[in-house]
Amino acid sequence: MKEHIKSVTLVNPSFDESPKDNVIISFLDSTPLNIKDILKITKASVLDDNSHIKDYLHVKSSNTNKYEDISIIELKDKIKAYVDWMDGRGVKSKWLFPDEQDKHIDEDNFYLVMQRVGDLIGINYLGTHTMRKTGAYRVYVQSHYNISLVMSLLNHSSQAMTLKYLGLDRESTEKMLDDINFG
């Protein structure tokens, strides 16, 4: 998925003119946050008192209503460039991802961005949770199927919920088994 998203800028250079979409996609790709929580990030939550990018984002999960610290170390350069881009255009908003009315952009608006990205790379199933699910599945496989780790990263309350989210619930498992030739 990450390679597909990177190819969007090559296919359509105008996608890179506003780094907002690229930074949001980077958050989706590099953190376990869901899109709802990403879109509500404030500038103050990523900047310290000296306007340097923090190493960790302290965020309240909309799924669990609990606060957690999420590493944004690998995003620091992108966030810094994006904040500088906003400042250079005189954008004075408390939101990291503001809309024209100085509110944060909403999921519906970002869904349209993901559809545009999907159209550019020829994927018709790209949605706001696609990258989060893809990342979670990668962690699941690369951690040798450690469902507890994935459950913790996604802030799910049960393994059943996490398996269903990954598309590995009983029904989908039975469907996959139906496609296997044991004979």
PyRosetta script that sets phi, psi and omega in degrees:
from pyrosetta import init, pose_from_sequence

init()
pose = pose_from_sequence("MKEHIKSVTLVNPSFDESPKDNVIISFLDSTPLNIKDILKITKASVLDDNSHIKDYLHVKSSNTNKYEDISIIELKDKIKAYVDWMDGRGVKSKWLFPDEQDKHIDEDNFYLVMQRVGDLIGINYLGTHTMRKTGAYRVYVQSHYNISLVMSLLNHSSQAMTLKYLGLDRESTEKMLDDINFG")
pose.set_psi(1, -44.1)
pose.set_omega(1, -178.6)
pose.set_phi(2, -57.9)
pose.set_psi(2, -41.8)
pose.set_omega(2, -179.7)
pose.set_phi(3, -64.6)
pose.set_psi(3, -37.7)
pose.set_omega(3, 178.7)
pose.set_phi(4, -64.4)
pose.set_psi(4, -43.9)
pose.set_omega(4, -179.1)
pose.set_phi(5, -63.8)
pose.set_psi(5, -41.5)
pose.set_omega(5, 178.8)
pose.set_phi(6, -62.2)
pose.set_psi(6, -32.2)
pose.set_omega(6, -178.0)
pose.set_phi(7, -72.4)
pose.set_psi(7, -16.8)
pose.set_omega(7, -179.5)
pose.set_phi(8, -60.1)
pose.set_psi(8, -42.2)
pose.set_omega(8, -179.4)
pose.set_phi(9, -64.0)
pose.set_psi(9, -34.2)
pose.set_omega(9, 177.7)
pose.set_phi(10, -69.7)
pose.set_psi(10, -39.2)
pose.set_omega(10, -179.5)
pose.set_phi(11, -73.0)
pose.set_psi(11, -39.2)
pose.set_omega(11, -176.4)
pose.set_phi(12, -138.2)
pose.set_psi(12, 90.2)
pose.set_omega(12, -176.8)
pose.set_phi(13, -56.8)
pose.set_psi(13, -23.1)
pose.set_omega(13, -179.4)
pose.set_phi(14, -66.3)
pose.set_psi(14, -19.5)
pose.set_omega(14, 177.8)
pose.set_phi(15, -63.5)
pose.set_psi(15, -26.3)
pose.set_omega(15, -178.6)
pose.set_phi(16, -89.5)
pose.set_psi(16, -7.5)
pose.set_omega(16, -178.7)
pose.set_phi(17, -64.8)
pose.set_psi(17, -38.2)
pose.set_omega(17, 174.8)
pose.set_phi(18, -109.6)
pose.set_psi(18, 107.1)
pose.set_omega(18, -175.1)
pose.set_phi(19, -71.0)
pose.set_psi(19, -4.6)
pose.set_omega(19, -178.5)
pose.set_phi(20, -54.0)
pose.set_psi(20, -51.6)
pose.set_omega(20, -177.7)
pose.set_phi(21, -62.5)
pose.set_psi(21, -40.6)
pose.set_omega(21, 179.2)
pose.set_phi(22, -64.3)
pose.set_psi(22, -38.5)
pose.set_omega(22, -179.9)
pose.set_phi(23, -69.4)
pose.set_psi(23, -40.6)
pose.set_omega(23, 177.1)
pose.set_phi(24, -61.2)
pose.set_psi(24, -45.5)
pose.set_omega(24, 179.3)
pose.set_phi(25, -63.0)
pose.set_psi(25, -36.7)
pose.set_omega(25, 176.5)
pose.set_phi(26, -63.6)
pose.set_psi(26, -40.1)
pose.set_omega(26, 175.3)
pose.set_phi(27, -61.7)
pose.set_psi(27, -43.3)
pose.set_omega(27, 178.8)
pose.set_phi(28, -61.4)
pose.set_psi(28, -39.3)
pose.set_omega(28, -175.2)
pose.set_phi(29, -79.3)
pose.set_psi(29, -27.5)
pose.set_omega(29, -171.0)
pose.set_phi(30, -110.8)
pose.set_psi(30, -4.5)
pose.set_omega(30, -179.4)
pose.set_phi(31, -132.4)
pose.set_psi(31, 162.3)
pose.set_omega(31, 176.4)
pose.set_phi(32, -85.6)
pose.set_psi(32, 8.4)
pose.set_omega(32, -177.5)
pose.set_phi(33, -69.5)
pose.set_psi(33, 146.2)
pose.set_omega(33, 174.1)
pose.set_phi(34, -87.1)
pose.set_psi(34, 166.0)
pose.set_omega(34, -172.9)
pose.set_phi(35, -61.4)
pose.set_psi(35, -36.9)
pose.set_omega(35, -179.5)
pose.set_phi(36, -59.1)
pose.set_psi(36, -42.4)
pose.set_omega(36, 179.9)
pose.set_phi(37, -73.3)
pose.set_psi(37, -35.5)
pose.set_omega(37, 179.0)
pose.set_phi(38, -64.0)
pose.set_psi(38, -44.9)
pose.set_omega(38, -176.2)
pose.set_phi(39, -66.9)
pose.set_psi(39, -19.5)
pose.set_omega(39, -179.3)
pose.set_phi(40, -94.7)
pose.set_psi(40, 6.9)
pose.set_omega(40, 179.4)
pose.set_phi(41, -67.2)
pose.set_psi(41, 134.8)
pose.set_omega(41, 176.9)
pose.set_phi(42, -98.3)
pose.set_psi(42, 160.0)
pose.set_omega(42, 176.3)
pose.set_phi(43, -62.0)
pose.set_psi(43, -39.6)
pose.set_omega(43, -178.8)
pose.set_phi(44, -62.3)
pose.set_psi(44, -26.6)
pose.set_omega(44, -179.1)
pose.set_phi(45, -78.1)
pose.set_psi(45, -17.0)
pose.set_omega(45, 178.8)
pose.set_phi(46, -108.9)
pose.set_psi(46, -11.5)
pose.set_omega(46, -178.8)
pose.set_phi(47, -110.9)
pose.set_psi(47, 138.2)
pose.set_omega(47, 174.1)
pose.set_phi(48, -85.4)
pose.set_psi(48, -175.3)
pose.set_omega(48, -176.7)
pose.set_phi(49, -63.2)
pose.set_psi(49, -21.2)
pose.set_omega(49, 178.8)
pose.set_phi(50, -98.9)
pose.set_psi(50, 14.4)
pose.set_omega(50, -179.1)
pose.set_phi(51, 63.3)
pose.set_psi(51, 26.6)
pose.set_omega(51, 171.5)
pose.set_phi(52, -94.1)
pose.set_psi(52, 151.2)
pose.set_omega(52, 179.5)
pose.set_phi(53, -73.3)
pose.set_psi(53, 131.8)
pose.set_omega(53, 178.9)
pose.set_phi(54, -72.3)
pose.set_psi(54, 163.6)
pose.set_omega(54, 175.6)
pose.set_phi(55, -83.1)
pose.set_psi(55, -28.3)
pose.set_omega(55, -176.6)
pose.set_phi(56, -131.0)
pose.set_psi(56, 144.4)
pose.set_omega(56, 176.2)
pose.set_phi(57, -103.2)
pose.set_psi(57, 122.6)
pose.set_omega(57, 177.6)
pose.set_phi(58, -93.7)
pose.set_psi(58, 109.4)
pose.set_omega(58, -170.7)
pose.set_phi(59, -133.9)
pose.set_psi(59, 146.3)
pose.set_omega(59, 175.9)
pose.set_phi(60, -92.9)
pose.set_psi(60, 120.8)
pose.set_omega(60, -179.3)
pose.set_phi(61, -72.5)
pose.set_psi(61, 129.2)
pose.set_omega(61, 177.6)
pose.set_phi(62, -70.4)
pose.set_psi(62, -19.5)
pose.set_omega(62, 178.6)
pose.set_phi(63, -77.3)
pose.set_psi(63, -40.6)
pose.set_omega(63, -172.9)
pose.set_phi(64, -113.2)
pose.set_psi(64, -11.8)
pose.set_omega(64, -174.1)
pose.set_phi(65, 60.8)
pose.set_psi(65, 22.2)
pose.set_omega(65, 176.8)
pose.set_phi(66, -109.3)
pose.set_psi(66, 147.8)
pose.set_omega(66, 176.4)
pose.set_phi(67, -84.4)
pose.set_psi(67, 146.1)
pose.set_omega(67, 175.6)
pose.set_phi(68, -146.7)
pose.set_psi(68, 157.5)
pose.set_omega(68, 176.7)
pose.set_phi(69, -102.5)
pose.set_psi(69, 122.5)
pose.set_omega(69, -177.3)
pose.set_phi(70, -112.8)
pose.set_psi(70, 127.8)
pose.set_omega(70, 177.8)
pose.set_phi(71, -67.6)
pose.set_psi(71, 130.5)
pose.set_omega(71, 174.0)
pose.set_phi(72, -123.8)
pose.set_psi(72, 22.0)
pose.set_omega(72, -177.9)
pose.set_phi(73, -56.5)
pose.set_psi(73, -44.9)
pose.set_omega(73, -177.2)
pose.set_phi(74, -74.7)
pose.set_psi(74, -7.5)
pose.set_omega(74, 178.4)
pose.set_phi(75, -102.0)
pose.set_psi(75, -3.0)
pose.set_omega(75, -172.3)
pose.set_phi(76, -55.0)
pose.set_psi(76, -45.5)
pose.set_omega(76, -178.5)
pose.set_phi(77, -64.1)
pose.set_psi(77, -42.3)
pose.set_omega(77, 179.5)
pose.set_phi(78, -66.2)
pose.set_psi(78, -42.7)
pose.set_omega(78, 179.7)
pose.set_phi(79, -64.0)
pose.set_psi(79, -43.7)
pose.set_omega(79, -179.9)
pose.set_phi(80, -60.2)
pose.set_psi(80, -47.3)
pose.set_omega(80, 179.5)
pose.set_phi(81, -62.5)
pose.set_psi(81, -39.2)
pose.set_omega(81, 179.8)
pose.set_phi(82, -67.8)
pose.set_psi(82, -45.4)
pose.set_omega(82, 178.0)
pose.set_phi(83, -61.8)
pose.set_psi(83, -41.5)
pose.set_omega(83, 176.6)
pose.set_phi(84, -62.3)
pose.set_psi(84, -40.5)
pose.set_omega(84, 178.2)
pose.set_phi(85, -61.2)
pose.set_psi(85, -45.0)
pose.set_omega(85, 178.4)
pose.set_phi(86, -62.7)
pose.set_psi(86, -47.3)
pose.set_omega(86, -179.5)
pose.set_phi(87, -60.6)
pose.set_psi(87, -40.0)
pose.set_omega(87, 179.8)
pose.set_phi(88, -65.0)
pose.set_psi(88, -20.8)
pose.set_omega(88, 178.6)
pose.set_phi(89, -103.1)
pose.set_psi(89, 7.2)
pose.set_omega(89, 176.5)
pose.set_phi(90, 72.6)
pose.set_psi(90, 22.3)
pose.set_omega(90, 179.0)
pose.set_phi(91, -76.0)
pose.set_psi(91, 113.6)
pose.set_omega(91, -179.9)
pose.set_phi(92, -113.4)
pose.set_psi(92, 88.6)
pose.set_omega(92, -179.5)
pose.set_phi(93, -136.0)
pose.set_psi(93, 150.4)
pose.set_omega(93, 174.5)
pose.set_phi(94, -76.1)
pose.set_psi(94, -20.0)
pose.set_omega(94, -176.9)
pose.set_phi(95, -84.5)
pose.set_psi(95, 143.3)
pose.set_omega(95, 174.5)
pose.set_phi(96, -72.4)
pose.set_psi(96, -31.9)
pose.set_omega(96, -179.1)
pose.set_phi(97, -124.6)
pose.set_psi(97, 72.2)
pose.set_omega(97, -175.6)
pose.set_phi(98, -79.3)
pose.set_psi(98, 156.5)
pose.set_omega(98, 170.4)
pose.set_phi(99, -99.8)
pose.set_psi(99, -171.1)
pose.set_omega(99, -176.8)
pose.set_phi(100, -69.2)
pose.set_psi(100, -23.1)
pose.set_omega(100, -179.4)
pose.set_phi(101, -94.0)
pose.set_psi(101, 13.6)
pose.set_omega(101, -178.7)
pose.set_phi(102, 60.7)
pose.set_psi(102, 35.4)
pose.set_omega(102, 167.2)
pose.set_phi(103, -111.9)
pose.set_psi(103, 170.7)
pose.set_omega(103, 174.9)
pose.set_phi(104, -77.9)
pose.set_psi(104, 150.0)
pose.set_omega(104, 177.4)
pose.set_phi(105, -65.3)
pose.set_psi(105, 153.7)
pose.set_omega(105, -176.6)
pose.set_phi(106, -104.5)
pose.set_psi(106, 173.2)
pose.set_omega(106, -176.9)
pose.set_phi(107, -60.6)
pose.set_psi(107, -37.2)
pose.set_omega(107, -179.4)
pose.set_phi(108, -62.2)
pose.set_psi(108, -43.1)
pose.set_omega(108, 178.0)
pose.set_phi(109, -64.0)
pose.set_psi(109, -41.6)
pose.set_omega(109, -179.2)
pose.set_phi(110, -72.4)
pose.set_psi(110, -29.2)
pose.set_omega(110, 175.7)
pose.set_phi(111, -59.2)
pose.set_psi(111, -38.4)
pose.set_omega(111, 177.9)
pose.set_phi(112, -63.7)
pose.set_psi(112, -37.3)
pose.set_omega(112, 176.2)
pose.set_phi(113, -62.1)
pose.set_psi(113, -47.2)
pose.set_omega(113, -178.8)
pose.set_phi(114, -63.9)
pose.set_psi(114, -35.8)
pose.set_omega(114, 176.3)
pose.set_phi(115, -64.2)
pose.set_psi(115, -40.8)
pose.set_omega(115, 178.6)
pose.set_phi(116, -62.6)
pose.set_psi(116, -43.4)
pose.set_omega(116, 177.7)
pose.set_phi(117, -61.6)
pose.set_psi(117, -45.7)
pose.set_omega(117, 178.9)
pose.set_phi(118, -58.8)
pose.set_psi(118, -42.8)
pose.set_omega(118, 178.4)
pose.set_phi(119, -61.9)
pose.set_psi(119, -41.2)
pose.set_omega(119, -178.1)
pose.set_phi(120, -66.0)
pose.set_psi(120, -32.0)
pose.set_omega(120, -177.4)
pose.set_phi(121, -107.8)
pose.set_psi(121, 6.1)
pose.set_omega(121, 174.1)
pose.set_phi(122, 75.8)
pose.set_psi(122, 32.7)
pose.set_omega(122, 176.8)
pose.set_phi(123, -117.5)
pose.set_psi(123, 121.3)
pose.set_omega(123, -176.4)
pose.set_phi(124, -96.6)
pose.set_psi(124, 5.6)
pose.set_omega(124, -178.2)
pose.set_phi(125, -115.4)
pose.set_psi(125, 13.8)
pose.set_omega(125, -176.5)
pose.set_phi(126, -77.2)
pose.set_psi(126, 122.5)
pose.set_omega(126, 179.7)
pose.set_phi(127, -132.1)
pose.set_psi(127, -174.4)
pose.set_omega(127, -175.4)
pose.set_phi(128, -70.1)
pose.set_psi(128, -21.8)
pose.set_omega(128, -179.0)
pose.set_phi(129, -105.2)
pose.set_psi(129, -1.0)
pose.set_omega(129, -176.5)
pose.set_phi(130, -56.9)
pose.set_psi(130, -47.1)
pose.set_omega(130, -176.2)
pose.set_phi(131, -70.1)
pose.set_psi(131, -36.4)
pose.set_omega(131, 178.5)
pose.set_phi(132, -63.7)
pose.set_psi(132, -43.6)
pose.set_omega(132, 178.6)
pose.set_phi(133, -65.5)
pose.set_psi(133, -41.8)
pose.set_omega(133, 179.7)
pose.set_phi(134, -62.7)
pose.set_psi(134, -45.1)
pose.set_omega(134, 178.3)
pose.set_phi(135, -62.1)
pose.set_psi(135, -42.8)
pose.set_omega(135, 179.5)
pose.set_phi(136, -63.5)
pose.set_psi(136, -40.7)
pose.set_omega(136, 179.1)
pose.set_phi(137, -66.1)
pose.set_psi(137, -39.1)
pose.set_omega(137, 177.2)
pose.set_phi(138, -60.9)
pose.set_psi(138, -44.3)
pose.set_omega(138, 178.1)
pose.set_phi(139, -61.7)
pose.set_psi(139, -42.7)
pose.set_omega(139, -179.7)
pose.set_phi(140, -58.0)
pose.set_psi(140, -49.4)
pose.set_omega(140, -178.5)
pose.set_phi(141, -70.8)
pose.set_psi(141, -46.2)
pose.set_omega(141, -175.4)
pose.set_phi(142, -72.6)
pose.set_psi(142, -17.7)
pose.set_omega(142, 176.2)
pose.set_phi(143, -94.6)
pose.set_psi(143, 16.2)
pose.set_omega(143, -179.9)
pose.set_phi(144, 60.6)
pose.set_psi(144, 46.2)
pose.set_omega(144, 172.2)
pose.set_phi(145, 66.4)
pose.set_psi(145, 39.9)
pose.set_omega(145, 178.2)
pose.set_phi(146, -82.9)
pose.set_psi(146, 87.3)
pose.set_omega(146, -176.2)
pose.set_phi(147, -65.6)
pose.set_psi(147, -30.2)
pose.set_omega(147, 178.5)
pose.set_phi(148, -64.5)
pose.set_psi(148, -39.6)
pose.set_omega(148, 177.8)
pose.set_phi(149, -62.9)
pose.set_psi(149, -48.0)
pose.set_omega(149, -178.9)
pose.set_phi(150, -64.1)
pose.set_psi(150, -42.1)
pose.set_omega(150, 178.0)
pose.set_phi(151, -57.5)
pose.set_psi(151, -44.4)
pose.set_omega(151, 179.4)
pose.set_phi(152, -65.3)
pose.set_psi(152, -45.0)
pose.set_omega(152, 179.7)
pose.set_phi(153, -61.2)
pose.set_psi(153, -37.1)
pose.set_omega(153, -177.7)
pose.set_phi(154, -87.9)
pose.set_psi(154, -4.4)
pose.set_omega(154, -176.7)
pose.set_phi(155, 59.1)
pose.set_psi(155, 39.4)
pose.set_omega(155, 176.0)
pose.set_phi(156, -87.8)
pose.set_psi(156, 151.2)
pose.set_omega(156, -176.3)
pose.set_phi(157, -91.8)
pose.set_psi(157, -8.8)
pose.set_omega(157, 179.1)
pose.set_phi(158, -149.7)
pose.set_psi(158, 155.6)
pose.set_omega(158, 176.8)
pose.set_phi(159, -66.8)
pose.set_psi(159, -34.3)
pose.set_omega(159, 179.5)
pose.set_phi(160, -60.4)
pose.set_psi(160, -41.5)
pose.set_omega(160, 179.3)
pose.set_phi(161, -63.2)
pose.set_psi(161, -43.1)
pose.set_omega(161, -178.9)
pose.set_phi(162, -66.9)
pose.set_psi(162, -43.3)
pose.set_omega(162, 177.8)
pose.set_phi(163, -61.1)
pose.set_psi(163, -41.1)
pose.set_omega(163, 178.6)
pose.set_phi(164, -65.2)
pose.set_psi(164, -42.9)
pose.set_omega(164, 179.0)
pose.set_phi(165, -59.2)
pose.set_psi(165, -39.3)
pose.set_omega(165, 179.7)
pose.set_phi(166, -78.2)
pose.set_psi(166, -5.3)
pose.set_omega(166, -177.8)
pose.set_phi(167, 80.5)
pose.set_psi(167, 24.4)
pose.set_omega(167, -176.9)
pose.set_phi(168, -117.0)
pose.set_psi(168, 25.6)
pose.set_omega(168, 177.8)
pose.set_phi(169, -71.3)
pose.set_psi(169, 174.2)
pose.set_omega(169, -174.3)
pose.set_phi(170, -57.0)
pose.set_psi(170, -44.2)
pose.set_omega(170, -177.6)
pose.set_phi(171, -62.4)
pose.set_psi(171, -45.8)
pose.set_omega(171, -179.2)
pose.set_phi(172, -71.2)
pose.set_psi(172, -33.8)
pose.set_omega(172, 176.8)
pose.set_phi(173, -63.6)
pose.set_psi(173, -44.1)
pose.set_omega(173, 178.1)
pose.set_phi(174, -63.1)
pose.set_psi(174, -39.3)
pose.set_omega(174, 178.3)
pose.set_phi(175, -63.4)
pose.set_psi(175, -41.7)
pose.set_omega(175, 178.0)
pose.set_phi(176, -64.5)
pose.set_psi(176, -40.7)
pose.set_omega(176, 179.3)
pose.set_phi(177, -65.0)
pose.set_psi(177, -32.4)
pose.set_omega(177, 177.5)
pose.set_phi(178, -62.2)
pose.set_psi(178, -28.3)
pose.set_omega(178, -178.8)
pose.set_phi(179, -84.8)
pose.set_psi(179, -4.9)
pose.set_omega(179, -177.9)
pose.set_phi(180, -93.3)
pose.set_psi(180, 133.7)
pose.set_omega(180, 179.3)
pose.set_phi(181, -92.8)
pose.set_psi(181, 107.6)
pose.set_omega(181, -179.6)
pose.set_phi(182, -90.7)
pose.set_psi(182, 0.3)
pose.set_omega(182, -170.9)
pose.set_phi(183, -105.0)
pose.dump_pdb("model.pdb")
